Amino acid sequence: MKILLTNDDGINAPGIVAMHRALSTPDPLGEVYAVAPLTVQSATSHGITFHTPLMVTQETINNEPCLAVDGRPADCTKLALTNLWGDKFGQGSRPDLVISGMNAGANCGINVIYSGTVAAAIEAAFLGVPAIAVSLHLDKGAPDFDAGARAARRTIDHLIAGGLPDQHEVLSINIPATEHLTDSTEIVVAPMNTHALVDQYEKRTSPNGSEYYWSTAHGLDFRGTDEGTDVHELFERKITVTPLSFDLTNYKRMDFWKDRMNSE
């Protein structure tokens, strides 16, 4: 199996290095090739680059060759599947699986909307390659990225034991903070929590007298948390798996709006 590895924290981030190591050793899941952003692209969501060039440089992860793209996470997936993968493995070839992460910070609840990590995985699913996003909850202690990546690998092994996800399918994995992680940490499938974040901004004044605002919100402070959702289960120190869809159509309201349009 050939795996495209990407992220949104940048090619040199400890999370992608640990994820690369967990996928490659001691029992390789497959051949891993990384194409990731040159710089940190957290919370860039599904932005893509149109009006500036995407510069590509040769890098290494764990002494293995990889590529850094001076763009956003979705750019990395697009460019990799369109050009870079074929340049390395032969024209017309594609990876069997795309893994995005491991992100330094959880991407649960509505954070999946803002997440570059998730966007890189969703872009792969758009283009017909099954994908898995991996994120690590950061708590008070210093994160052990290798422990988090090993837990992610254990989860991925379970998920694909019966076969890879469908061609256009994307799964999001959230790993609890590593100070609470054990080899027997429970893995659960949970829906996305859909309550809004509690937004907070501090008003400040620049040296020239201009006013500006600085976000002081906590990224995991939600207006509500429903029992059994990804946020609830992650805070219960469980590994969560959430199947995601990129079809944003609200099918429950289709008939309502059809009736509204045909009412005259």
Phi, psi and omega in degrees: 000140177249133187237128170269124180250131179217184178192190172235358180272354179105156188298333183259009182292144181298332181293317181286327176297314179294320179295318177301316181295317182293328179280336188259335184219158348281344180244094188301134173286334180173190175277122186253128176231125185259134170226109189221164181297148178293324184232170181297131181230032182300142176062024176273359177054224186256030178295145176229163186256127177241324194254003175227153182289152176261099180283138183238132179232151177281133178224182173224147170232123182052042179066014176253141181295145177207178182233140174250132180249128179279071182199199184263168183302315179297326175302317182300315179294313180303308184293321180298312184286334182274320187232306195292322180296315179296326178298326183271317189252359179113136182301136181090350180277156179217155175293157175280333185207141172250130175240128180246121180137192009269126183286142175276086182134142182291147172237069180246166182062209184288357174299340177297335179291324184270345194285126170289327177301310180293321181300320179298322178289317180297322179300321177298316179296320173312314189272005171094019176242124180301146188216152178226127174261139182233128181225148183243124176292129176259124180247215186283327182279164176291131183289142172258094186296326179294319177296317177299318180292324177296320177295321177296318179298318178300319180293315180298318178303317178296317185295323185257007181302326179263009181127159180292157172303164178299163187305320183252028185257144177227135178241144177243122179254133172241126180260131178294162180309137191292340176292345178249007188267136175227171178292345180251014178305131185291142175252126180231149172265125187219145176285165180285133173287130188250015176281146182290158173285155172273104183274138178219137179226136177262126180278130182227169179235128180284167179303332180270007176093358179284143178270143175213170185233138181239126181293129177241015184286156173266126187297347180240023177263102185257154179291342176191155178225116181277138180299137178089352178278173183301320180295312180301312184291323178295319178290343172274010176069034176254153171280128182250144174236124181235116173289131182246157177234143177260003173275109185269008180298133174269088186295332180296337183255003182300311182295322178302312184285331173296316178297320178299316182290332182261010187284340182273000000 
